[in-house]
Amino acid sequence: MRDLLDSKLEIEQRVAAESAKRTQALEEQLRVNAAELERVKHELTNHSREHAHLESELHSRTQLQRGVFCHLP
């Protein structure tokens, strides 16, 4: 009976250790994913700003061209 209990305890300890190791690996992957998400969000913000700037510049040039062509004889 004692051997059976020792064997069960050993199995439970091994399972608990594997579970802790898996948990640590998942937490590390979560940190990596969170950092990547922040990087991508920052990149998206920069691209959005650049897009808005270029769109504004294009709009200004279009308005300028319309004004020039409206005043041609």
N, C-alpha and C positions, 0 to 999 in steps of 0.2 A: 504494500500500500504506500509506503514511504517513497519507494522508487517511482511509482506512478505520479505522486504529487510533485516530486522533484522534477520529473520529466515535463509535467504540465507547466510548472513554474518556469522552467528553462524555455519552453516554447513561448509562453506569454511574454517573457522578458525579451526574447528575440523579436517577436512581433512588435512589441512596444518600441524597441530600438529601431527597427526598420521603419516604423510609422514616424518616429521622431526625425529620422534621416530624410524621409520623403517630405515631411512637413517643412523642414529647413530648405530643401531643394525647391519646393513650390514657393516658399516665401521669397527666396532669392530670385526666382523667375518673375515673381510679381513685382519686385523692386526694379528689375531690369525693364520689364514691360512698362511700368509707371514712368521710368526715366525716358524711355523711347517715346511714350505718349506725350510727355511734356516737350520733348525736342520737336516732335512733329507738329504739335499745337503752335509752338513758337515759329516754326518754319511757315506754317499756314498763315499765321498773323502777318508775317513779313511779306509773303506773297500777296495777301489781300491788300495790304497797304500799297505795295508796288502796283498792283492791278488798278486800284482806285486812282493812284497818281497818273498812271498812263492813260486811263480812261478820261480823266479830267483834262490832261494835256491834249488828247485827241479831240475832245469836245471843243476846247478853246481854239485849236487850229481849224476845225470845221467851221466854227462861227466866224473866224477871221476870214476864211476863204469865201464864205457866203457873203460877207460884207464887201470884200474886194470885187467879187463878180457882180454884185448888185449895182455897183457904181461904175461899171464899165459901159462905155458908149455903145 
